[in-house]
Amino acid sequence: MKCKDSDFVRLAGLITVRQRPGTAKGVLFMTLDDETGSANLVVWQQLFDKYRKEIVQSKLLMVAGKLQVANGVTHLVVRQCFNITALLGSMTATELPQTLARGDETTKPVNYDGRSTMPDIPAGNAFHKGRNFH
């Protein structure tokens, strides 16, 4: 189904970005991700004040609002917010997206005493080196 400008829609997803720039006069910009992609949301100051608890405390959020499509850019202007984070507990580990990972997790398995269970990779390895942007 293809949505068009001014359609009223509902969507749910994991909150990946919350931005409230000082120059935006209280407007909150959010991004929700689900298995199909990302959605950009606009939350006006008055609505943020009304749904502050849902917006700040949610990991999984459902929103309802009016679609705004202009010049190839699509946003959802939010009118209602619902914290549905409790539904995450009913998902299996394979259904949870990678975006729920904690930022301080290690990529190497660690023993109970904090030592890595994998040896360090020697210098001159075949892994891709990062770019230097200096």
GROMACS elastic network, one bead per residue, 0.5 to 0.9 nm:
[ bonds ]
;  ai    aj funct       b0    kb
    3     6     6  0.87329   500
    3     7     6  0.64738   500
    3     8     6  0.89281   500
    3     9     6  0.83509   500
    3    67     6  0.79356   500
    4     7     6  0.57932   500
    4    67     6  0.71056   500
    4    68     6  0.79495   500
    4    69     6  0.69664   500
    5     8     6  0.89601   500
    5    66     6  0.79967   500
    5    67     6  0.54852   500
    5    68     6  0.50880   500
    5    70     6  0.78301   500
    5    74     6  0.84084   500
    6    66     6  0.54956   500
    6    67     6  0.50204   500
    6    68     6  0.58831   500
    6    69     6  0.77930   500
    7    65     6  0.83082   500
    7    66     6  0.56646   500
    7    67     6  0.53417   500
    7    68     6  0.80311   500
    8    64     6  0.72108   500
    8    65     6  0.55349   500
    8    67     6  0.62454   500
    8    76     6  0.89654   500
    9    63     6  0.83104   500
    9    64     6  0.56801   500
    9    65     6  0.56949   500
    9    66     6  0.63032   500
    9    67     6  0.68641   500
    9    76     6  0.81819   500
   10    62     6  0.70309   500
   10    63     6  0.55966   500
   10    65     6  0.65932   500
   10    66     6  0.88489   500
   11    32     6  0.87279   500
   11    39     6  0.86877   500
   11    61     6  0.83648   500
   11    62     6  0.55816   500
   11    63     6  0.56162   500
   11    64     6  0.66107   500
   11    65     6  0.89254   500
   12    32     6  0.72609   500
   12    33     6  0.80538   500
   12    34     6  0.72515   500
   12    60     6  0.70362   500
   12    61     6  0.54898   500
   12    63     6  0.62769   500
   12    64     6  0.88754   500
   12    82     6  0.89822   500
   12    84     6  0.84819   500
   13    16     6  0.88506   500
   13    31     6  0.87539   500
   13    35     6  0.84150   500
   13    38     6  0.84125   500
   13    39     6  0.85944   500
   13    59     6  0.83039   500
   13    60     6  0.55040   500
   13    61     6  0.56974   500
   13    62     6  0.66128   500
   13    63     6  0.88942   500
   14    31     6  0.82403   500
   14    32     6  0.52360   500
   14    33     6  0.51809   500
   14    34     6  0.64602   500
   14    58     6  0.83848   500
   14    59     6  0.56005   500
   14    61     6  0.63052   500
   14    62     6  0.89072   500
   14    85     6  0.87309   500
   14    97     6  0.87996   500
   14    99     6  0.79870   500
   14   100     6  0.83061   500
   15    18     6  0.74430   500
   15    30     6  0.71679   500
   15    31     6  0.59672   500
   15    33     6  0.65764   500
   15    55     6  0.88385   500
   15    58     6  0.75150   500
   15    59     6  0.56515   500
   15    60     6  0.62702   500
   15    61     6  0.67939   500
   16    30     6  0.75463   500
   16    31     6  0.56615   500
   16    32     6  0.58937   500
   16    33     6  0.66897   500
   16    59     6  0.84088   500
   16    99     6  0.74871   500
   17    29     6  0.77586   500
   17    30     6  0.52038   500
   17    32     6  0.73335   500
   18    28     6  0.68963   500
   18    29     6  0.58716   500
   18    31     6  0.68236   500
   18    55     6  0.88608   500
   18    56     6  0.88461   500
   19    27     6  0.85662   500
   19    28     6  0.57051   500
   19    29     6  0.50530   500
   19    30     6  0.62262   500
   19    31     6  0.89581   500
   20    23     6  0.84954   500
   20    24     6  0.69870   500
   20    25     6  0.86689   500
   20    26     6  0.66452   500
   20    27     6  0.61275   500
   20    29     6  0.62497   500
   20    30     6  0.86755   500
   21    24     6  0.53658   500
   21    25     6  0.78494   500
   21    26     6  0.75693   500
   21    27     6  0.76118   500
   21    28     6  0.75678   500
   21    29     6  0.85114   500
   22    25     6  0.64829   500
   22    26     6  0.71445   500
   22    27     6  0.88259   500
   23    26     6  0.80227   500
   23    27     6  0.89036   500
   24    27     6  0.53587   500
   24    28     6  0.78313   500
   25    44     6  0.89974   500
   25    45     6  0.78553   500
   26    43     6  0.88516   500
   26    44     6  0.69194   500
   26    45     6  0.50128   500
   26    46     6  0.86892   500
   26    48     6  0.86293   500
   27    42     6  0.70212   500
   27    43     6  0.58307   500
   27    45     6  0.53502   500
   27    46     6  0.89819   500
   27    48     6  0.81442   500
   28    41     6  0.81524   500
   28    42     6  0.60330   500
   28    44     6  0.64422   500
   28    45     6  0.72094   500
   28    48     6  0.74625   500
   29    40     6  0.72453   500
   29    41     6  0.57128   500
   29    43     6  0.63255   500
   29    44     6  0.88612   500
   30    39     6  0.82527   500
   30    40     6  0.59802   500
   30    41     6  0.50026   500
   30    42     6  0.65827   500
   30    43     6  0.77634   500
   31    38     6  0.64926   500
   31    39     6  0.55212   500
   31    41     6  0.59899   500
   32    37     6  0.83581   500
   32    38     6  0.55774   500
   32    39     6  0.52121   500
   32    40     6  0.67261   500
   32    41     6  0.76487   500
   32    60     6  0.85076   500
   32    61     6  0.78583   500
   33    36     6  0.76937   500
   33    37     6  0.56059   500
   33    39     6  0.64298   500
   33    99     6  0.87923   500
   34    37     6  0.55118   500
   34    38     6  0.65383   500
   34    39     6  0.85451   500
   34    97     6  0.81795   500
   35    38     6  0.85904   500
   35    97     6  0.79642   500
   39    74     6  0.81330   500
   39    75     6  0.71002   500
   39    76     6  0.75389   500
   40    74     6  0.71842   500
   40    75     6  0.50694   500
   40    76     6  0.62990   500
   40    77     6  0.88478   500
   41    63     6  0.89924   500
   41    74     6  0.89692   500
   41    75     6  0.54921   500
   41    77     6  0.59396   500
   41    78     6  0.65555   500
   42    75     6  0.67369   500
   42    76     6  0.60967   500
   42    78     6  0.60528   500
   43    46     6  0.83260   500
   43    47     6  0.63046   500
   43    48     6  0.61179   500
   43    76     6  0.86645   500
   43    77     6  0.62677   500
   43    78     6  0.54894   500
   43    79     6  0.78462   500
   44    47     6  0.54063   500
   44    48     6  0.61357   500
   44    49     6  0.87415   500
   44    77     6  0.80577   500
   44    78     6  0.78566   500
   44    79     6  0.89266   500
   45    48     6  0.50129   500
   45    49     6  0.62228   500
   45    50     6  0.87415   500
   46    49     6  0.51847   500
   46    50     6  0.64473   500
   46    51     6  0.88747   500
   47    50     6  0.50008   500
   47    51     6  0.61338   500
   47    52     6  0.80272   500
   47    78     6  0.78775   500
   47    79     6  0.69526   500
   47    80     6  0.78826   500
   48    51     6  0.51736   500
   48    52     6  0.51774   500
   48    53     6  0.88443   500
   48    55     6  0.75275   500
   49    52     6  0.52455   500
   49    53     6  0.86685   500
   50    53     6  0.82371   500
   51    54     6  0.53998   500
   51    55     6  0.61694   500
   51    56     6  0.85863   500
   51    80     6  0.76596   500
   51    81     6  0.63943   500
   51    82     6  0.83834   500
   52    55     6  0.52136   500
   52    56     6  0.59578   500
   52    57     6  0.82865   500
   53    56     6  0.53679   500
   53    57     6  0.57820   500
   53    58     6  0.79833   500
   53    83     6  0.86221   500
   54    57     6  0.55201   500
   54    58     6  0.56274   500
   54    61     6  0.77085   500
   54    81     6  0.65010   500
   54    82     6  0.62048   500
   54    83     6  0.51874   500
   54    84     6  0.89477   500
   55    58     6  0.57644   500
   55    59     6  0.86301   500
   55    61     6  0.75941   500
   55    81     6  0.72362   500
   55    82     6  0.82849   500
   55    83     6  0.75418   500
   56    59     6  0.85523   500
   57    83     6  0.77366   500
   57    85     6  0.87961   500
   58    61     6  0.58838   500
   58    82     6  0.84529   500
   58    83     6  0.53767   500
   58    84     6  0.72488   500
   58    85     6  0.58602   500
   59    83     6  0.78069   500
   59    84     6  0.80050   500
   59    85     6  0.55626   500
   59    88     6  0.87402   500
   59   100     6  0.86042   500
   60    82     6  0.88091   500
   60    83     6  0.64734   500
   60    84     6  0.55000   500
   60    86     6  0.80979   500
   60    87     6  0.79628   500
   60    88     6  0.74095   500
   61    81     6  0.69646   500
   61    82     6  0.58341   500
   61    84     6  0.55409   500
   61    85     6  0.67179   500
   62    80     6  0.83212   500
   62    81     6  0.58796   500
   62    82     6  0.50647   500
   62    83     6  0.65209   500
   62    84     6  0.66097   500
   63    76     6  0.89090   500
   63    78     6  0.64209   500
   63    79     6  0.74034   500
   63    80     6  0.55452   500
   63    82     6  0.62275   500
   63    83     6  0.88699   500
   64    76     6  0.82393   500
   64    77     6  0.83351   500
   64    78     6  0.58525   500
   64    79     6  0.57626   500
   64    80     6  0.51496   500
   64    81     6  0.66704   500
   64    82     6  0.87288   500
   65    76     6  0.60677   500
   65    77     6  0.54130   500
   65    80     6  0.66616   500
   66    75     6  0.84902   500
   66    76     6  0.56962   500
   66    77     6  0.52807   500
   66    78     6  0.66906   500
   66    79     6  0.75016   500
   67    74     6  0.71161   500
   67    75     6  0.59996   500
   67    77     6  0.62573   500
   67    78     6  0.86800   500
   68    73     6  0.80563   500
   68    74     6  0.56612   500
   68    75     6  0.51814   500
   68    76     6  0.59341   500
   68    77     6  0.68994   500
   69    72     6  0.66507   500
   69    73     6  0.56783   500
   69    75     6  0.65631   500
   69    76     6  0.86715   500
   70    73     6  0.53936   500
   70    74     6  0.66463   500
   70    75     6  0.88201   500
   71    74     6  0.84446   500
   78    81     6  0.74581   500
   83    86     6  0.79249   500
   84    87     6  0.58028   500
   84    88     6  0.79106   500
   85    88     6  0.56011   500
   85    89     6  0.79992   500
   86    89     6  0.59546   500
   86    90     6  0.78977   500
   87    90     6  0.55188   500
   87    91     6  0.71563   500
   88    91     6  0.54012   500
   88    92     6  0.85509   500
   88    96     6  0.78274   500
   89    92     6  0.79096   500
   91    94     6  0.80074   500
   91    95     6  0.58941   500
   91    96     6  0.65974   500
   92    95     6  0.52993   500
   92    96     6  0.66761   500
   93    96     6  0.54421   500
   93    97     6  0.86058   500
   94    97     6  0.78102   500
   96    99     6  0.82359   500
   96   100     6  0.72312   500
   97   100     6  0.62333   500
   97   101     6  0.83421   500
   98   101     6  0.57772   500
   99   102     6  0.83096   500
  101   104     6  0.85452   500
  101   105     6  0.73369   500
  102   105     6  0.56204   500
  103   106     6  0.85751   500
  105   108     6  0.88645   500
  106   109     6  0.70603   500
  106   110     6  0.78778   500
  107   110     6  0.89814   500
  108   116     6  0.63948   500
  108   117     6  0.71614   500
  108   118     6  0.64661   500
  109   115     6  0.87265   500
  109   116     6  0.60105   500
  109   117     6  0.56879   500
  109   118     6  0.69356   500
  110   113     6  0.77802   500
  110   114     6  0.56295   500
  110   115     6  0.55880   500
  110   117     6  0.54947   500
  110   118     6  0.80951   500
  111   114     6  0.53157   500
  111   115     6  0.54039   500
  111   116     6  0.61045   500
  111   117     6  0.61613   500
  112   115     6  0.75019   500
  113   116     6  0.88940   500
  115   118     6  0.88708   500
  116   119     6  0.72156   500
  116   120     6  0.85865   500
  118   121     6  0.87728   500
  119   122     6  0.88125   500
  121   124     6  0.87978   500
  121   125     6  0.69698   500
  122   125     6  0.62277   500
  124   127     6  0.85015   500
  125   128     6  0.85851   500
  126   129     6  0.86928   500
